[in-house]
Amino acid sequence: MRLLLEQYFPQAKKEIEKCLTRILEEMKESPLYPKVHHALASKGKRLRPILAVLAGEAVGGSREKLLPAALAVELIHTASLIHDDVIDGDLERRGEPALHVQYGGEAILAGDLLFAKALQMVSGYGFEMVRVLVESSLELCEGEALDISLGLEASIEEVLFKIKLKSAALFRAAAHCGGLAGGGGSREIEVLKVYGEKLGMAYQLADDLREIERGDLEKGRLTLPYLHLYRHGESEVRRLLEESFGRGSLNPSKRRKILEALNFHGSLHYCRKILEGFLKDALESLKGLRNPAYRRLLEDFAYLCVEAESFKVGED
C-alpha cells in the first residue's frame, strides 16, 4: 500500500505541534516563557521537522526516537527567524506582530533560549548530532551577515552561496539529523544530506518568487530575480533598482515598472530554471535510498515545498 503525503503530512504536523506544546509546558517557569510561547505558537508549515521525521523513517527509525531531533531543528529555525526580524526591522511575522515589536530586546534572549534548548534536546543522541546543529547554526549566522552586506554589484554565485548558508543549511541539517537519529548508514545519510541541501536551495528560490511583491527590494534584500534584472535591464531599469534598493518604501508606479521589467527581461523565468535545476538534483539524489515508499514520500515532499505560487507570481 502506497504511503500518501496528503495523509502523512497533516498527521506528522499534528504530532509535532503536540510535542512543541509539551516543550512550552517545560518552559512555563521561565521569565522568557511569554516570548517563547508567542514565537512557537505562531504555527508555521513545520517543513523542517517533518523533513527530519521523513528522513529518519526512510532509514528505519521510529517516530518516537526521531521527534526530539526534529523538534530541535524547528527550535533553531524559529530562533533564527526571531533574530532575522530584529536585524531586518520586520514588524510582522506570519501575520502577527514580530516578537521584538511586542517585547523589545528580550526577543533576542528568547531566540538564544531556543538555540540552547535545541542543543539540550539532542545531547542524548551523541556528539555528531550536536556538531551538525552547531555547524548549521554557524552557517545561518554567516548567511544572515551576507544577506545584510550583499548589494546590486554582487555575483550570481554570491547570492546562491548566501541561500546555501541561510536557508539550505537547515534543510540539510534536518535531513542529516533525521538520518542519524534513525540509525541510517553513512551512504544513506549522505544521500539525505544532498537531498536536504538541494531541496533547501529550491525552496528558497521558490519563496523569493512568492515574495517578489512584498518588499524585499526596498528592505535591501538581494534576491536572484532582482540581480538578474540589474544585470540585464536597460539603464532606466538599473537606475530604478539603485534608487529603490534598501530605501524602505516603493511607490506603486515604480513597483509596477519593476514587476513588468522582471517579466520582460526573463528574470522570473531565469529564477524558475535555477529552481528547477536544484529540484531535479534533489529528486535525483533519492535514487540512493533503498526504501521505495519513503523515496516517493520524499519526492512528493519536495514538490510540496516548491509548488504552486512560485510558477505564477508576477505574471498575468
C-alpha positions in Angstrom: 0.0 0.0 0.0 1.4 3.4 -1.0 2.0 6.0 1.7 0.4 9.3 0.7 1.9 12.6 1.7 -1.6 14.1 1.8 -2.2 11.8 4.8 1.3 11.7 6.2 2.0 15.4 6.4 -1.0 16.6 8.5 -0.6 13.6 10.9 3.1 14.3 11.4 2.5 18.1 11.7 -0.2 17.4 14.4 2.2 15.3 16.4 5.0 17.9 16.1 2.6 20.6 17.3 1.7 18.4 20.4 5.4 18.0 21.2 6.0 21.7 20.9 3.2 22.3 23.3 4.9 20.0 25.8 8.2 21.8 25.3 6.4 25.1 26.1 5.0 23.5 29.3 8.5 22.6 30.4 9.5 26.3 30.0 6.5 27.7 31.8 8.5 28.9 34.8 11.0 30.8 32.7 10.7 34.6 32.6 11.0 34.3 28.8 8.0 31.9 28.6 5.6 34.5 27.1 8.1 35.4 24.4 8.9 31.8 23.5 5.2 30.9 23.6 4.5 33.8 21.2 7.2 32.5 18.8 6.3 28.8 18.8 2.5 29.2 18.9 2.5 31.2 15.6 2.2 28.0 13.6 4.4 27.7 10.6 4.4 25.0 8.0 6.9 22.9 10.1 8.6 21.7 6.9 12.0 21.2 8.5 10.9 18.9 11.4 8.7 16.9 9.1 11.7 16.5 6.8 13.7 15.2 9.7 11.0 12.7 10.6 10.7 11.6 6.9 14.4 11.2 6.6 14.7 9.2 9.8 11.8 6.9 9.0 13.2 6.4 5.5 16.2 4.7 7.1 14.2 2.6 9.5 13.9 4.9 12.6 10.9 5.0 14.9 8.8 8.2 15.2 9.3 8.3 19.0 13.1 8.3 18.6 13.1 10.9 15.8 10.9 13.6 17.3 13.5 15.2 19.7 15.9 15.7 16.8 13.1 17.0 14.5 11.9 19.5 17.2 15.4 20.7 17.8 15.6 21.7 14.1 12.4 23.6 14.4 13.6 25.5 17.5 16.7 26.6 15.7 14.6 27.7 12.7 12.3 29.7 15.0 15.2 31.3 16.8 16.8 32.3 13.5 13.5 34.0 12.5 13.3 35.9 15.7 16.9 37.2 15.2 16.3 37.9 11.5 13.3 40.1 12.3 15.3 42.1 14.7 18.1 42.6 12.3 15.9 43.4 9.3 13.5 45.5 11.3 10.5 43.5 10.1 7.3 44.4 12.0 5.3 41.3 11.3 5.9 37.5 11.2 3.1 35.2 9.8 0.5 37.9 10.0 1.3 38.7 13.7 3.5 41.4 15.3 7.1 40.3 15.3 8.4 39.3 18.6 10.7 42.3 19.0 7.7 44.6 18.3 5.9 43.3 21.4 8.9 42.6 23.7 11.8 44.7 22.5 15.3 43.4 23.2 14.0 40.4 25.2 13.2 38.8 21.8 16.9 38.3 21.3 17.1 36.4 24.6 14.1 34.3 23.5 15.9 33.3 20.4 19.1 32.5 22.4 17.0 30.3 24.7 15.5 28.3 21.8 19.0 27.7 20.4 20.2 26.4 23.8 17.1 24.3 24.2 17.6 22.7 20.8 21.1 21.6 21.7 19.9 20.3 25.1 17.3 18.2 23.3 19.8 16.5 21.0 22.6 16.0 23.6 21.3 12.5 24.3 21.9 11.4 20.7 25.7 12.0 21.0 28.3 14.4 19.7 27.7 14.0 16.0 24.1 15.3 16.2 25.2 18.3 18.3 28.0 19.0 15.8 25.6 19.0 12.9 23.3 21.5 14.5 26.1 23.8 15.7 27.7 23.9 12.3 24.4 24.6 10.6 23.7 27.4 13.1 27.1 28.9 12.3 26.1 28.8 8.6 22.8 30.5 9.4 24.7 33.4 11.1 27.1 33.7 8.1 24.2 33.6 5.7 22.4 36.4 7.5 25.6 38.5 7.5 25.9 38.0 3.7 22.2 38.9 3.3 22.9 42.2 5.0 26.0 43.0 3.1 25.3 42.0 -0.5 24.3 44.8 -2.9 23.4 45.0 -6.5 27.0 44.6 -7.5 27.0 41.0 -6.1 27.5 38.0 -8.4 25.1 35.2 -9.0 27.4 32.9 -7.2 27.4 35.1 -4.1 23.6 35.1 -4.0 23.4 31.4 -4.3 26.1 30.9 -1.6 24.0 33.2 0.7 21.0 30.9 0.0 23.1 27.8 0.7 24.1 29.2 4.1 21.0 31.0 5.2 18.3 28.6 4.0 19.6 25.3 2.6 21.9 24.6 5.6 19.0 23.9 7.9 17.2 21.7 5.4 20.4 19.7 5.1 20.7 19.6 8.9 17.1 18.4 9.2 17.7 15.5 6.8 21.1 14.7 8.3 19.8 14.7 11.9 16.8 12.5 10.9 19.2 10.1 9.2 21.4 10.0 12.3 18.5 9.6 14.8 17.0 6.9 12.6 20.2 4.8 12.6 21.0 5.2 8.9 24.2 4.1 7.3 26.8 6.5 6.1 25.8 6.1 2.4 22.1 6.8 3.2 22.9 9.7 5.4 25.0 11.3 2.6 22.0 10.8 0.2 19.7 12.6 2.7 22.2 15.5 3.2 22.4 16.1 -0.6 18.6 15.9 -0.9 18.1 18.3 2.0 20.6 20.9 0.7 19.3 20.8 -2.9 15.7 21.0 -1.7 16.6 23.9 0.6 18.0 25.8 -2.4 14.9 25.1 -4.4 12.6 26.1 -1.6 14.3 29.4 -1.0 14.2 30.3 -4.7 10.5 29.5 -4.8 10.0 31.6 -1.7 11.9 34.5 -3.4 9.5 34.3 -6.3 6.4 34.1 -4.0 7.7 37.2 -2.0 8.6 39.3 -5.1 5.8 41.8 -4.4 6.3 42.0 -0.7 9.2 44.4 -0.3 12.5 42.5 -0.5 13.9 45.2 -2.8 13.1 48.1 -0.5 14.4 46.3 2.5 17.8 45.8 0.8 17.4 42.0 0.4 19.1 40.9 -2.8 17.3 38.0 -4.4 18.1 36.3 -7.7 15.3 37.8 -9.8 16.4 41.4 -8.9 20.1 40.6 -9.5 19.3 39.1 -12.9 17.2 42.2 -13.8 20.0 44.5 -12.7 22.5 42.7 -15.0 20.2 42.5 -18.0 17.9 45.5 -17.7 18.3 48.8 -19.6 19.8 51.8 -17.9 16.5 53.2 -16.7 15.6 49.9 -15.0 19.0 49.7 -13.4 18.7 53.2 -12.1 15.2 52.4 -10.7 16.7 49.4 -8.9 19.5 51.5 -7.5 17.1 54.2 -6.3 14.8 51.6 -4.7 17.3 49.1 -3.1 17.2 49.4 0.7 15.2 52.6 0.7 12.3 51.3 2.9 9.4 52.1 0.6 8.4 52.0 -3.1 5.5 53.8 -4.7 3.0 51.7 -6.7 4.1 53.1 -10.1 7.8 52.2 -9.5 6.8 48.8 -8.2 4.7 48.1 -11.3 7.5 49.1 -13.6 9.9 46.8 -11.8 7.5 43.8 -12.0 6.9 44.4 -15.7 10.7 44.6 -16.2 11.2 41.3 -14.3 8.8 39.6 -16.8 10.1 41.4 -19.9 13.8 40.6 -19.2 13.1 37.0 -18.3 14.3 37.4 -14.7 11.4 35.4 -13.2 11.9 32.7 -15.8 15.6 32.6 -15.1 15.0 32.1 -11.4 12.5 29.3 -12.1 15.0 27.5 -14.3 17.6 27.6 -11.5 15.0 26.4 -9.0 14.0 23.5 -11.3 17.7 22.5 -11.5 18.0 22.3 -7.8 14.7 20.4 -7.5 15.9 17.9 -10.2 19.1 17.4 -8.2 17.2 16.7 -5.0 15.0 14.2 -6.7 17.9 12.5 -8.5 19.7 12.1 -5.2 16.9 10.0 -3.8 17.8 7.1 -6.1 20.4 6.2 -3.4 17.6 5.4 -0.9 16.6 1.8 -0.6 13.1 2.3 0.8 10.8 2.9 -2.2 7.8 4.0 -0.2 9.8 6.8 1.6 11.6 7.7 -1.6 8.2 8.5 -3.1 7.2 10.4 0.0 10.3 12.5 -0.1 9.7 13.2 -3.8 6.2 14.4 -3.1 7.5 16.4 -0.2 10.0 18.2 -2.5 7.2 19.2 -4.9 5.1 20.4 -1.9 7.9 22.7 -0.8 8.2 24.5 -4.2 4.9 24.1 -5.8 2.0 26.4 -6.9 2.6 30.2 -6.5 6.3 30.1 -7.5 5.2 29.5 -11.1 2.6 32.2 -11.2 3.9 35.3 -9.3 4.3 38.4 -11.3 2.6 37.1 -14.4 -0.9 37.8 -15.9 
